[in-house]
């Protein structure tokens, strides 16, 4: 649309210039031209803003498949990030949902408190939260990948608050190793 308006403006400008200068004078013509240019720019901006809003609304309303499994490739990428010492956990005060960490050689899926994934170092608190929140401890990378690869948004829901989702796992796996 913008390109069409630009072409029309370029083609019409010489004709409009001659007619406008003779009819109204240069000063008045410049004011009219500036106003029209401003109006065209405003219309183009509004069309862009509306299209952007619609596209974001459509994307937000697009249903995701809560039963789509994580898959082996993404599970491997998540394990690599955990091996590099990164945790998948929200970080704020109090309860932060569920998260992943590596503790020694074990991979842990457990609740997150104050930005830290619960690990066996917390003793009885850790084991009781594993039971109540549905957390798990995996003794090997292979066990972790096997389990995570078949999980879905629905199965990783935790207690329904600050969930681990397929989208969140993809984002975590896509981060550079330094971040």
C-alpha positions in Angstrom: 0.0 0.0 0.0 2.8 2.4 0.9 4.6 1.7 -2.3 1.5 2.5 -4.4 1.0 5.8 -2.6 4.7 6.6 -3.1 4.5 6.0 -6.8 1.3 8.0 -7.2 3.1 10.9 -5.3 6.2 10.8 -7.5 4.1 10.7 -10.7 1.6 13.4 -9.6 4.1 15.8 -7.9 5.2 17.7 -11.0 1.7 18.3 -12.2 0.5 19.3 -8.8 3.4 21.5 -8.2 2.8 23.7 -11.3 -1.0 23.9 -10.7 -0.6 24.6 -7.0 2.1 27.2 -7.3 0.1 29.2 -9.8 -3.2 28.8 -7.9 -2.1 29.3 -4.3 1.5 30.4 -4.2 4.6 28.4 -2.9 4.1 29.0 0.8 0.5 27.8 0.8 1.4 24.9 -1.4 4.1 23.7 1.0 1.6 23.8 3.9 -0.9 21.7 1.9 1.8 19.3 0.8 3.1 18.9 4.3 -0.4 18.3 5.6 -1.1 15.7 3.0 2.3 14.0 3.6 1.5 13.9 7.4 -1.9 12.5 6.7 -0.5 9.7 4.4 2.1 8.9 7.0 -0.5 8.7 9.7 -2.7 6.4 7.7 0.2 4.1 6.9 1.2 4.0 10.6 -2.4 3.2 11.6 -2.7 0.4 9.1 0.7 -1.0 10.3 -0.4 -0.8 13.9 -3.8 -2.5 13.3 -2.2 -5.3 11.3 0.4 -5.8 14.0 -2.3 -6.0 16.7 -4.3 -8.4 14.7 -1.4 -10.7 14.0 -0.4 -10.7 17.7 -4.0 -11.5 18.7 -4.2 -14.3 16.2 -0.9 -15.8 17.4 -2.1 -15.5 21.1 -5.4 -17.2 20.2 -3.7 -20.0 18.2 -4.3 -23.2 20.2 -1.2 -25.1 21.2 -1.4 -28.9 21.5 -1.1 -29.7 25.2 -0.5 -33.3 24.3 2.5 -32.7 21.9 5.5 -34.5 23.4 8.8 -32.7 24.1 10.8 -35.2 21.9 14.3 -36.6 22.1 16.0 -33.7 20.4 14.7 -31.0 22.7 15.2 -33.3 25.7 18.8 -33.6 24.7 19.2 -29.9 24.3 17.7 -29.3 27.8 20.1 -31.9 29.3 23.0 -30.1 27.7 22.0 -26.8 29.3 21.7 -28.5 32.6 25.1 -30.2 32.1 26.5 -26.7 31.5 25.3 -25.7 35.0 22.2 -23.8 34.0 18.9 -24.3 35.9 15.4 -24.0 34.4 13.6 -22.1 37.1 11.8 -18.8 37.6 13.6 -16.6 40.0 11.6 -14.5 42.4 10.6 -14.6 46.0 8.6 -17.5 47.4 7.1 -20.3 45.3 8.3 -20.3 41.6 6.6 -23.3 40.1 8.5 -26.4 38.9 12.0 -26.4 37.5 15.0 -28.5 36.4 18.5 -28.7 37.8 21.4 -31.0 37.9 22.7 -32.1 41.3 25.9 -34.1 41.2 25.2 -36.7 38.4 21.4 -36.6 39.0 18.9 -34.6 37.1 16.1 -33.2 39.2 12.5 -32.0 38.4 11.2 -30.4 41.5 9.5 -27.3 43.0 11.3 -24.0 43.0 11.5 -21.8 46.1 13.0 -18.3 45.9 14.5 -19.1 42.5 16.3 -22.3 43.6 15.2 -25.8 42.5 14.8 -28.1 45.6 17.6 -30.6 45.8 18.6 -33.4 48.2 20.7 -30.8 50.2 17.4 -29.6 51.7 16.8 -33.0 53.3 13.3 -34.0 54.3 11.8 -30.8 52.8 13.1 -32.0 49.4 11.6 -35.5 49.7 8.2 -34.2 50.9 8.0 -31.6 48.1 8.9 -34.3 45.6 5.9 -36.3 46.8 3.5 -33.4 47.0 4.5 -31.7 43.7 5.1 -34.7 41.6 8.9 -34.1 41.2 11.4 -36.7 40.1 15.0 -37.6 40.5 16.9 -39.2 37.6 20.1 -41.0 38.3 21.4 -40.7 34.7 21.2 -38.5 31.6 19.6 -41.3 29.7 16.8 -41.8 32.2 16.1 -38.0 32.2 16.0 -37.8 28.4 13.8 -40.8 28.1 11.3 -39.3 30.7 11.4 -35.7 29.4 11.1 -36.7 25.7 7.6 -38.2 26.3 6.3 -35.3 28.5 3.8 -32.8 27.3 2.5 -29.4 28.5 -0.3 -31.3 30.3 2.0 -33.7 32.1 4.5 -31.0 33.2 1.7 -28.8 34.7 3.0 -29.2 38.3 0.4 -27.7 40.6 -0.8 -25.5 37.8 1.3 -22.5 38.7 4.3 -21.2 36.7 4.4 -24.4 34.6 7.2 -25.8 32.4 5.8 -25.8 28.9 7.1 -26.9 25.5 7.6 -23.3 24.6 9.6 -22.6 27.7 11.8 -25.6 27.2 12.5 -24.5 23.6 13.4 -21.0 24.8 15.7 -22.5 27.5 17.4 -24.8 25.0 17.9 -22.0 22.5 19.8 -19.7 24.8 23.5 -19.3 24.3 25.7 -21.3 26.6 27.0 -18.1 28.2 23.5 -16.9 29.3 
